[in-house]
């Protein structure tokens, strides 16, 4: 049996979702209404029809039978195609997340076949015995299989084995993912097991039921039903879910009760609810609990009087928290609420499928919401958290490959917000969220990233990458000075965490990591980078220098050099670069200090940070045309220098003079047509050129300071 999917009717219960398909041993399947009336019966297979599943969009039905055939039918029961004809009975079948692929069993093998006619199937040997059951979760995109070899296994879509259980006493007869893809249930003879999506087991029950032939979860993932070999129906509730943050531990001890414990003083609180608890999240001094009908917001300072509001749809699949507000996802949409229970906004875009958003594809910070699109997995939608409006020009942030995971940093100025992206190749990229006129800057930070997390109170980024535990103390260094980027990174061997570990949270200077066997371990990093971040955010540059002198660590000096260069704090930058023996940059900063005009200093700092386009933009905005021309001459960007000189009708002879001198040094002749054209009508007189140049520098010295909008590193701040 399989109910018609509710999601296909736009989140509301329409006529379609009151149907189910029933397959039978006489080779037929029946489409039946909820009243029990048979709408249609179809002759489908020779022998028993062993499986029938609606696609996620409700447009098609797949059946598999004892005759070894897998067939696709329309919603009304018309045959569309026969996917395969095997000699072995097909016991299990499952749809892919986009309803364009089907996973089915073929003896000891698993097969993924596309609905497209000429597409080649993916086939691999998965078990030592006949495979009896398969599942494919649309949210996490993992596959499950169980067979007569008494094992269950977790696979990714490339047929890589993510987890294999030890052999049970009896064959695995049923498997079922929770709708959010975080857990799955395994059924066998007198056995019910609850597992994490990584495969390891949370709990084992031994009910006296015979084999559990079919398992199904409630839409909120809190209860599981099982059809048992002795004719009974088994119902299980998920309890003892535990979440931790700082010194607080919250445990769902019963379906309608949470116990909170403060491990500092062993104080405990019992929180009772009218309905069963669906989701809970504890972070940033608040516990957010979503029940079947309401949302409760508790402050860690007061457990007695929560803020309560009613939910539009009681089926919350995800809760994400930031310092100022939190985000709820249900089957119908995405909602941002403040901690006093006020609805802030509902980010939307064309084609949003809220029911398959998960922890990896949603990110929230104090000012920004980021969502990874399902229709186009290379697109990331960015919204303003206060208004719900899409940022930029209304287009999503594009990426070259399919995006697997996104994470926004949590602190600092909204204009400096950064988004970390892990793509299909497991490469880590950092991109700017808000762009003002300048193009979006995306840079690669690392490769083979398994898991990552931003710090809750500073913009440090921790990741498990290629067998190493890595922390970028100042990821934005890559935008400031690429030479400093590797000097601001902490690395240590991660073999102690086993295969495929996950970072759970990065709070303060502690990182919580879940190992492959499910155990949670904690590791700590140096406390000094976090203190340095605090000083820099408060513009306490003298304290920052004192801290670095006290610690005497090159990594800390490198962080300070990058931070001060980004903030254009020249004196601090000079001290920090000198401490890490970057003599050329110290000299460059000394030269910048001698420039009398603030805009010109900002442009030279942008040049130090490797942003010549920003440097030119700053100079042109401030009306420093001569400086912009000289900048391009120094960078040997001759065509641009001439273009600026001609456009502003000034210093054309200066450009031609420097170009001629440059060519003479290399004993070359002029071949550029534009330069040849202008050389004909202009005499190059070096006395005049030098007089004009010294006059320009004199004008700069006499120029009064004025309000200016300076732009550096892709951000714009008005300085007065």
VOGU-3710 file (C-alpha; in Angstrom, 3 decimals, decimal comma):
1> xxxxxxxxxx> 0,000/0,000/0,000  1,119/3,581/-0,653  -0,847/6,799/-0,117  -0,897/9,393/-2,866  1,692/12,079/-1,831  0,277/15,056/0,011  3,087/17,394/-1,147  2,046/17,063/-4,809  -1,197/18,910/-4,124  0,588/22,120/-3,041
11> xxxxxxxxxx> 0,684/21,482/0,688  -3,111/21,273/1,114  -5,192/18,104/1,256  -6,944/17,871/-2,121  -8,852/15,020/-3,688  -5,685/13,380/-5,015  -4,200/12,826/-1,568  -7,263/10,786/-0,507  -6,216/7,887/-2,749  -3,875/4,985/-2,187
21> xxxxxxxxxx> -2,503/2,228/-4,392  -2,828/-1,403/-3,317  -0,858/-4,163/-5,066  -1,972/-7,779/-4,875  -0,819/-11,368/-5,488  -3,051/-11,841/-8,549  -0,903/-9,491/-10,656  -3,198/-6,460/-10,323  -2,915/-3,092/-8,640  -5,944/-1,175/-7,395
31> xxxxxxxxxx> -6,360/2,582/-6,944  -8,659/2,972/-3,919  -10,295/6,015/-2,302  -10,142/6,547/1,455  -13,764/5,426/1,755  -12,655/2,008/0,452  -14,223/2,304/-3,009  -12,040/0,818/-5,767  -11,540/3,586/-8,351  -9,596/1,416/-10,811
41> xxxxxxxxxx> -8,062/-2,059/-11,105  -5,270/-2,743/-13,604  -3,707/-6,030/-14,796  -0,033/-5,176/-14,255  2,232/-8,226/-13,872  2,323/-12,007/-14,183  2,401/-13,319/-10,626  2,309/-11,087/-7,529  2,877/-7,322/-7,705  5,475/-6,988/-4,915
51> xxxxxxxxxx> 5,768/-3,173/-4,747  3,904/-0,037/-5,852  4,979/3,551/-5,176  3,669/6,973/-6,245  6,318/9,437/-7,423  6,934/12,485/-5,161  5,092/14,825/-7,561  2,163/12,383/-7,884  2,407/12,262/-11,683  3,429/8,601/-11,997
61> xxxxxxxxxx> 3,288/5,210/-10,302  5,974/2,494/-10,382  5,219/-1,180/-9,828  7,544/-4,194/-9,517  6,589/-7,848/-9,683  7,529/-11,491/-9,371  7,902/-11,568/-13,161  11,067/-9,397/-12,808  9,496/-6,365/-14,533  9,461/-2,752/-13,340
71> xxxxxxxxxx> 6,711/-0,653/-14,975  5,843/3,052/-14,932  2,136/4,000/-15,001  0,339/7,325/-15,305  -1,658/8,672/-12,364  -4,813/7,203/-13,934  -3,295/3,724/-14,347  -2,248/3,844/-18,036  1,028/2,016/-18,853  3,791/4,461/-19,857
81> xxxxxxxxxx> 6,856/2,238/-20,079  8,520/-0,963/-18,922  11,843/0,024/-17,298  13,389/-3,433/-17,027  12,753/-7,134/-17,561  14,802/-9,332/-15,213  14,792/-13,050/-14,627  14,636/-12,510/-10,830  11,667/-11,136/-8,871  11,965/-7,426/-7,985
91> xxxxxxxxxx> 11,222/-7,133/-4,251  11,738/-3,420/-3,672  11,474/-0,165/-5,611  11,952/3,539/-4,707  11,780/6,880/-6,545  14,676/9,345/-6,797  14,214/12,831/-5,260  13,274/14,472/-8,590  10,953/11,616/-9,659  13,127/11,076/-12,752
101> xxxxxxxxxx> 15,017/7,965/-11,530  13,965/4,648/-9,988  15,968/2,426/-7,613  15,055/-1,283/-7,661  16,436/-4,654/-6,595  17,855/-7,297/-8,914  18,775/-10,312/-6,776  21,948/-9,312/-4,883  22,320/-6,148/-6,970  20,882/-2,636/-6,747
111> xxxxxxxxxx> 19,991/-0,730/-9,931  19,348/3,007/-10,442  17,606/3,612/-13,781  16,608/6,931/-15,292  13,191/7,315/-16,937  14,938/8,706/-20,040  14,953/6,120/-22,795  18,652/5,735/-23,651  20,122/6,514/-20,218  22,559/3,894/-18,936
121> xxxxxxxxxx> 21,594/2,341/-15,576  23,924/2,333/-12,528  24,200/-1,235/-11,208  26,319/-2,701/-8,390  26,499/-5,739/-6,118  25,189/-4,565/-2,755  24,572/-7,667/-0,608  25,606/-11,313/-0,267  21,959/-12,448/-0,203  18,791/-11,461/-2,091
131> xxxxxxxxxx> 17,870/-7,801/-1,414  14,351/-7,580/0,034  13,832/-3,870/0,628  15,139/-0,495/-0,630  14,487/3,158/0,317  15,689/6,489/-1,131  15,333/9,677/0,896  14,667/12,902/-1,089  16,098/15,201/1,600  19,562/13,704/2,266
141> xxxxxxxxxx> 19,738/11,756/-1,056  20,936/8,550/0,673  19,811/5,024/-0,237  18,995/2,173/2,163  19,010/-1,531/1,386  18,353/-4,642/3,445  18,523/-8,286/2,478  18,666/-11,975/3,274  22,324/-11,624/4,320  20,766/-10,084/7,510
151> xxxxxxxxxx> 22,491/-6,694/6,968  21,230/-3,190/6,235  23,447/-0,741/4,332  23,513/3,004/3,601  24,666/4,157/0,132  25,093/7,432/-1,690  23,826/7,884/-5,269  27,287/7,064/-6,699  26,969/3,519/-5,224  29,556/4,297/-2,504
161> xxxxxxxxxx> 28,975/2,365/0,721  28,498/4,845/3,602  27,664/2,257/6,289  27,217/-1,503/6,588  25,671/-3,040/9,692  26,897/-6,230/11,334  24,823/-9,321/10,499  21,527/-9,677/12,393  19,980/-13,028/13,361  17,281/-12,808/10,685
171> xxxxxxxxxx> 16,829/-11,174/7,235  16,022/-7,457/7,112  12,366/-7,243/6,036  11,606/-3,506/6,236  13,292/-0,086/6,206  11,879/3,445/6,408  13,422/6,947/6,433  11,920/9,717/8,554  10,572/12,505/6,275  13,437/14,877/7,240
181> xxxxxxxxxx> 16,085/12,223/6,489  17,726/12,418/9,936  16,789/8,892/11,147  15,616/5,571/9,766  13,933/2,487/11,204  14,926/-1,127/10,478  12,535/-4,094/10,881  13,419/-7,795/11,151  12,049/-10,870/12,983  11,032/-9,690/16,491
191> xxxxxxxxxx> 13,353/-6,699/15,970  12,867/-2,938/15,569  15,941/-0,731/15,383  16,255/3,088/15,235  19,325/4,438/13,422  20,974/7,748/12,600  21,280/8,718/8,918  25,000/7,821/9,183  23,924/4,214/9,875  24,844/3,587/13,508
201> xxxxxxxxxx> 22,139/2,441/15,903  20,447/4,641/18,540  18,102/2,024/19,992  17,023/-1,612/19,667  13,615/-3,026/20,639  12,667/-6,738/20,682  8,842/-6,822/20,343  7,165/-10,249/20,118  5,613/-9,592/16,708  7,213/-11,947/14,193
211> xxxxxxxxxx> 8,789/-10,265/11,163  7,998/-6,563/10,695  7,059/-6,496/7,001  6,458/-2,779/6,472  7,368/0,392/8,363  5,976/3,887/7,883  6,687/7,178/9,678  4,241/9,894/10,667  4,670/13,085/8,640  6,425/14,812/11,572
221> xxxxxxxxxx> 8,913/11,939/12,088  8,036/11,357/15,772  6,119/8,059/15,436  6,641/4,906/13,385  4,044/2,282/12,508  4,880/-1,311/11,636  2,869/-4,129/10,035  3,887/-7,353/11,772  3,953/-11,013/10,826  1,542/-12,009/13,624
231> xxxxxxxxxx> -1,166/-9,655/12,263  -0,555/-6,875/14,788  0,223/-3,219/14,105  3,125/-1,827/16,132  3,433/1,888/17,007  6,729/3,358/18,252  7,458/6,857/19,623  10,891/8,475/19,332  12,029/9,688/22,774  15,302/10,554/24,551
241> xxxxxxxxxx> 16,404/12,919/21,768  19,070/15,078/23,374  20,465/18,479/22,419  23,308/20,357/24,114  24,487/23,960/24,115  27,095/25,503/26,448  26,189/24,217/29,939  22,591/23,213/29,089  21,284/19,808/28,066  17,679/19,332/26,856
251> xxxxxxxxxx> 16,233/15,792/26,545  12,835/14,780/25,133  12,008/12,273/27,904  8,424/11,542/26,762  6,426/12,444/23,662  5,041/15,581/25,435  7,806/16,386/27,921  11,334/17,858/27,825  13,797/17,813/30,723  16,414/20,619/30,806
261> xxxxxxxxxx> 19,527/20,216/32,942  22,124/22,851/33,794  25,341/20,854/34,219  27,030/23,715/36,125  24,738/23,482/39,156  22,739/20,285/38,337  19,476/22,303/38,318  16,736/20,558/36,283  13,475/21,821/34,793  10,597/19,752/33,400
271> xxxxxxxxxx> 8,723/21,354/30,513  5,282/19,882/29,671  3,415/20,415/26,401  -0,178/19,863/25,228  0,871/18,082/22,030  3,776/15,846/21,128  7,156/17,472/20,565  8,107/17,466/16,870  11,355/19,483/16,776  13,547/21,181/19,369
281> xxxxxxxxxx> 16,611/23,404/19,033  18,839/24,900/21,751  21,282/27,690/20,927  22,033/31,394/21,524  20,448/31,295/25,044  17,058/30,107/23,719  15,257/26,774/23,474  12,782/26,620/20,578  10,268/23,736/20,701  7,825/23,004/17,867
291> xxxxxxxxxx> 4,893/20,746/18,795  2,115/19,450/16,524  0,200/22,744/16,821  2,298/25,417/18,594  5,799/26,830/18,916  7,312/27,530/22,381  10,282/29,862/22,917  12,127/29,590/26,247  14,939/31,820/27,442  17,710/29,996/29,347
301> xxxxxxxxxx> 17,302/32,646/32,078  13,592/31,835/32,585  12,057/28,378/32,031  8,644/29,258/33,515  7,060/31,671/31,037  7,679/30,764/27,382  6,511/32,808/24,403  3,905/30,714/22,546  2,356/31,122/19,100  0,221/28,859/16,904
311> xxxxxxxxxx> 1,715/27,177/13,844  0,016/27,379/10,449  0,929/23,781/9,714  2,031/21,585/12,619  4,521/19,672/10,551  7,793/21,510/11,288  10,747/19,772/9,596  13,597/22,106/10,577  14,507/24,756/13,182  17,594/26,982/12,668
321> xxxxxxxxxx> 18,709/29,595/15,186  20,744/32,794/14,992  21,500/35,300/17,737  18,546/37,626/17,038  15,924/35,312/15,518  15,174/31,776/14,354  13,801/30,054/11,264  11,119/27,359/10,946  10,555/25,173/7,885  7,338/23,216/7,354
331> xxxxxxxxxx> 5,736/21,567/4,311  4,334/24,885/3,059  7,144/27,417/3,513  10,020/29,048/5,384  9,340/31,497/8,246  11,611/33,755/10,314  10,483/34,647/13,851  12,027/36,838/16,543  12,595/35,363/20,025  9,560/37,278/21,339
341> xxxxxxxxxx> 7,347/35,252/18,964  6,862/37,977/16,324  6,714/36,850/12,688  9,535/38,703/10,868  9,303/37,460/7,276  8,691/34,493/4,965  11,386/34,213/2,270  9,895/32,909/-1,001  10,926/32,300/-4,587  9,360/30,648/-7,623
351> xxxxxxxxxx> 9,403/26,865/-7,253  10,298/26,697/-3,525  9,938/23,113/-2,223  10,066/23,639/1,536  9,499/20,002/2,519  12,907/18,901/1,189  14,995/21,698/2,734  17,389/20,381/5,387  20,172/21,481/7,722  22,734/21,493/4,881
361> xxxxxxxxxx> 20,640/23,513/2,409  19,368/26,264/4,755  21,496/28,816/6,607  20,585/31,749/8,838  22,482/34,705/10,314  21,277/37,890/12,054  20,653/39,690/8,753  20,577/37,029/6,018  18,767/33,828/5,013  20,334/31,504/2,409
371> xxxxxxxxxx> 18,479/28,634/0,704  19,875/26,106/-1,776  17,383/25,575/-4,599  16,152/22,054/-5,405  15,135/22,678/-9,022  18,620/24,034/-9,813  21,169/22,751/-7,293  23,803/25,202/-8,596  21,735/28,196/-7,387  21,633/29,722/-3,879
381> xxxxxxxxxx> 18,905/32,228/-3,009  19,914/34,985/-0,577  17,270/36,959/1,363  17,321/39,853/3,798  16,244/38,405/7,167  14,376/41,576/8,214  12,172/41,962/5,115  12,305/38,582/3,340  13,259/40,346/0,094  15,754/38,719/-2,207
391> xxxxxxxxxx> 19,143/40,462/-2,142  20,956/41,786/-5,172  19,161/41,954/-8,503  16,677/39,198/-7,642  18,833/36,477/-9,160  20,268/33,598/-7,127  24,003/33,269/-6,459  25,292/30,889/-9,144  27,930/28,201/-8,570  29,821/26,091/-11,128
401> xxxxxxxxxx> 28,786/22,717/-9,649  25,867/21,339/-7,637  25,947/22,759/-4,093  25,834/20,181/-1,284  26,046/22,411/1,810  25,868/26,133/2,659  26,711/28,051/5,859  26,600/31,797/6,673  29,023/33,374/9,139  27,325/34,739/12,262
411> xxxxxxxxxx> 29,090/37,940/13,321  30,191/41,370/12,203  28,854/43,937/9,769  26,054/42,755/7,375  28,033/44,301/4,492  30,886/41,854/5,225  28,686/38,747/5,439  30,307/35,656/3,898  28,780/32,380/2,710  30,691/29,083/2,811
421> xxxxxxxxxx> 29,753/26,621/0,058  30,627/22,914/-0,263  29,988/21,615/-3,779  29,616/18,168/-5,335  33,415/17,710/-5,472  33,533/18,475/-1,699  35,498/21,677/-2,428  35,014/24,607/-0,042  34,392/28,099/-1,447  33,879/31,428/0,300
431> xxxxxxxxxx> 31,733/34,080/-1,386  30,532/37,576/-0,489  26,781/37,840/0,190  26,144/41,551/-0,383  27,768/43,145/-3,412  27,655/46,888/-4,089  28,430/47,549/-7,720  31,481/45,273/-7,671  31,224/41,708/-8,929  30,740/38,869/-6,444
441> xxxxxxxxxx> 34,056/37,507/-5,186  34,224/33,720/-4,787  37,470/32,087/-3,674  38,408/28,469/-2,989  39,465/27,737/0,597  39,934/23,965/0,703  39,283/20,538/-0,818  37,795/17,207/0,344  35,648/18,878/3,023  33,474/16,361/4,889
451> xxxxxxxxxx> 31,841/18,689/7,408  32,058/22,345/8,501  30,724/24,832/11,080  31,066/28,572/11,750  31,826/29,741/15,262  28,813/31,188/17,106  30,533/34,361/18,374  33,415/35,060/15,935  33,880/34,506/12,215  36,156/31,479/12,535
461> xxxxxxxxxx> 35,426/28,433/10,377  36,123/24,820/11,401  36,114/21,897/8,969  37,050/18,244/8,702  39,035/18,060/5,491  40,943/15,168/3,934  41,883/13,459/7,217  42,660/16,756/8,975  40,813/18,954/11,444  41,218/22,509/10,117
471> xxxxxxxxxx> 40,265/25,903/11,567  40,486/29,112/9,525  40,994/31,748/12,216  40,273/34,566/9,746  38,768/33,187/6,483  38,424/36,726/5,005  42,247/36,862/4,834  41,834/35,319/1,383  40,226/38,613/0,233  42,918/40,740/1,858
481> xxxxxxxxxx> 46,268/39,094/1,190  46,458/35,604/-0,319  50,014/35,194/1,063  48,553/35,417/4,584  45,735/32,938/4,050  47,721/29,761/4,841  49,442/31,494/7,775  46,078/32,039/9,526  45,063/28,353/9,496  45,304/25,788/12,305
491> xxxxxxxxxx> 45,531/22,097/11,332  45,799/18,815/13,209  45,462/15,114/12,378  41,848/13,856/12,483  42,394/10,075/12,280  41,224/9,718/15,907  37,667/10,608/14,800  37,371/7,596/12,459  35,764/7,488/9,021  33,251/10,173/8,027
501> xxxxxxxxxx> 32,991/12,228/11,292  30,656/15,257/11,544  31,132/18,634/13,254  28,034/19,236/15,394  28,811/22,724/16,723  31,623/25,248/17,186  30,896/27,254/20,344  33,543/29,493/21,914  36,860/27,650/21,524  35,277/24,163/21,709
511> xxxxxxxxxx> 34,318/22,015/18,723  31,902/19,076/19,184  32,494/16,218/16,724  30,384/13,093/16,235  32,513/10,104/15,302  31,504/7,418/12,820  30,333/5,128/15,658  27,972/7,812/17,025  30,042/8,834/20,059  30,505/12,576/20,634
521> xxxxxxxxxx> 33,995/13,943/21,329  35,111/17,491/22,056  38,280/19,194/20,889  39,463/22,699/21,713  41,453/25,383/19,899  43,551/28,286/21,174  41,439/30,947/22,944  43,600/33,815/21,627  42,161/34,184/18,070  38,659/34,666/19,557
531> xxxxxxxxxx> 40,017/37,376/21,906  41,755/39,029/18,928  38,467/39,001/16,951  36,770/40,712/19,917  39,418/43,461/20,072  39,229/44,085/16,318  35,403/44,226/16,314  35,639/46,861/19,051  38,412/48,746/17,132  40,813/48,256/20,096
541> xxxxxxxxxx> 43,930/48,030/17,912  46,443/48,790/20,694  45,025/45,922/22,800  45,228/43,634/19,756  48,931/44,452/19,271  49,591/43,908/23,000  47,888/40,486/22,852  50,017/39,397/19,860  53,204/40,565/21,608  52,220/38,595/24,699
551> xxxxxxxxxx> 51,377/35,347/22,833  54,312/35,589/20,345  52,556/33,417/17,731  53,035/33,937/13,984  49,469/32,741/13,267  48,052/35,470/15,523  50,284/38,163/13,970  49,174/37,014/10,497  45,500/37,307/11,531  46,128/40,815/12,862
561> xxxxxxxxxx> 47,985/41,834/9,675  45,026/40,714/7,526  42,424/42,287/9,838  44,210/45,662/10,030  44,870/45,742/6,265  41,144/45,068/5,670  40,179/47,852/8,100  42,856/50,188/6,575  44,470/50,604/10,005  47,942/51,441/8,666
571> xxxxxxxxxx> 49,935/51,691/11,900  48,725/48,305/13,173  49,228/46,704/9,747  52,823/47,980/9,671  53,580/46,477/13,135  51,923/43,143/12,265  53,638/42,764/8,862  56,980/43,625/10,470  56,419/40,898/13,101  55,996/38,246/10,375
581> xxxxxxxxxx> 59,013/39,636/8,443  57,064/40,823/5,360  59,576/43,603/4,658  58,261/44,549/1,196  54,757/45,145/2,574  56,064/47,197/5,501  57,879/49,433/3,008  54,744/49,689/0,852  52,654/50,697/3,908  55,280/53,317/4,834
591> xxxxxxxxxx> 54,940/54,819/1,355  51,132/54,834/1,716  51,426/56,772/4,984  53,186/59,612/3,137  50,210/60,122/0,775  48,282/63,222/1,929  44,860/62,300/0,460  42,755/59,736/2,313  41,099/58,330/-0,845  44,502/57,746/-2,427
601> xxxxxxxxxx> 45,652/55,932/0,737  42,517/53,730/0,565  43,238/52,963/-3,091  46,834/51,957/-2,288  45,546/49,697/0,520  43,145/48,070/-1,968  46,196/47,521/-4,179  48,063/45,931/-1,247  45,052/43,612/-0,817  45,347/42,592/-4,473
611> xxxxxxxxxx> 42,264/44,501/-5,731  43,431/46,825/-8,552  39,867/47,286/-9,880  38,668/48,473/-6,451  41,687/50,768/-6,201  40,868/52,402/-9,546  37,174/52,721/-8,646  38,037/54,528/-5,373  40,285/57,016/-7,213  37,783/57,740/-9,992
621> xxxxxxxxxx> 34,922/58,190/-7,476  37,058/60,729/-5,582  37,957/62,573/-8,820  41,667/61,653/-8,598  42,052/61,072/-12,353  45,834/61,555/-12,394  46,275/58,951/-9,625  44,058/56,481/-11,537  46,142/56,987/-14,700  49,415/56,539/-12,785
631> xxxxxxxxxx> 48,019/53,418/-11,075  47,422/51,777/-14,477  50,874/52,884/-15,723  52,519/51,271/-12,655  50,563/48,066/-13,357  51,633/48,214/-17,060  47,936/48,405/-17,933  48,706/50,736/-20,853  45,425/50,537/-22,783  43,361/51,451/-19,714
641> xxxxxxxxxx> 45,745/54,299/-18,816  45,409/55,809/-22,321  41,637/55,301/-22,283  41,326/57,269/-19,011  43,678/60,026/-20,231  41,743/60,504/-23,491  38,341/60,309/-21,798  39,233/62,980/-19,222  41,426/64,990/-21,691  44,396/65,100/-19,371
651> xxxxxxxxxx> 47,912/63,587/-19,176  47,780/61,914/-22,615  51,416/62,987/-23,130  52,320/61,509/-19,707  50,963/58,093/-20,727  52,703/58,247/-24,110  55,990/59,333/-22,456  56,016/56,473/-19,928  55,026/54,008/-22,666  57,878/55,164/-24,896
661> xxxxxxxxxx> 60,413/54,927/-22,038  59,130/51,412/-21,208  59,564/50,217/-24,809  63,055/51,787/-25,073  64,148/49,893/-21,933  63,228/46,623/-23,671  64,461/47,786/-27,093  61,039/47,278/-28,661  59,070/49,295/-31,222  55,518/50,541/-30,815
671> xxxxxxxxxx> 52,935/48,250/-32,520  49,714/49,274/-30,728  47,551/51,184/-33,246  45,964/53,502/-30,666  49,333/54,600/-29,298  50,695/55,124/-32,830  47,640/57,256/-33,674  48,069/59,599/-30,658  51,878/59,795/-30,972  51,543/61,500/-34,358
681> xxxxxxxxxx> 49,898/64,632/-32,977  51,617/64,933/-29,577  55,193/65,960/-28,742  56,667/64,277/-25,676  58,456/66,896/-23,594  59,709/65,404/-20,308  60,211/68,811/-18,664  56,540/69,650/-19,229  55,410/66,164/-18,096  57,438/66,343/-14,861
691> xxxxxxxxxx> 56,153/69,853/-14,163  52,562/68,659/-14,618  53,174/65,674/-12,349  54,674/67,796/-9,552  51,749/70,230/-9,939  49,286/67,335/-9,457  51,069/66,247/-6,250  51,078/69,866/-5,032  47,302/70,076/-5,658  46,810/66,916/-3,608
701> xxxxxxxxxx> 48,688/68,384/-0,643  46,482/71,472/-0,714  43,264/69,513/-1,195  40,827/69,704/1,786  39,468/66,475/3,332  35,848/65,961/2,286  33,052/63,392/2,830  33,638/60,391/0,593  32,173/56,972/-0,061  35,075/54,554/0,014
711> xxxxxxxxxx> 34,679/51,060/-1,360  37,086/48,259/-0,525  36,805/44,520/-0,452  33,358/44,648/-2,021  31,822/46,771/0,787  30,775/50,427/0,809  30,883/52,620/3,891  30,233/56,340/3,934  33,019/58,145/5,798  32,642/61,761/6,941
//
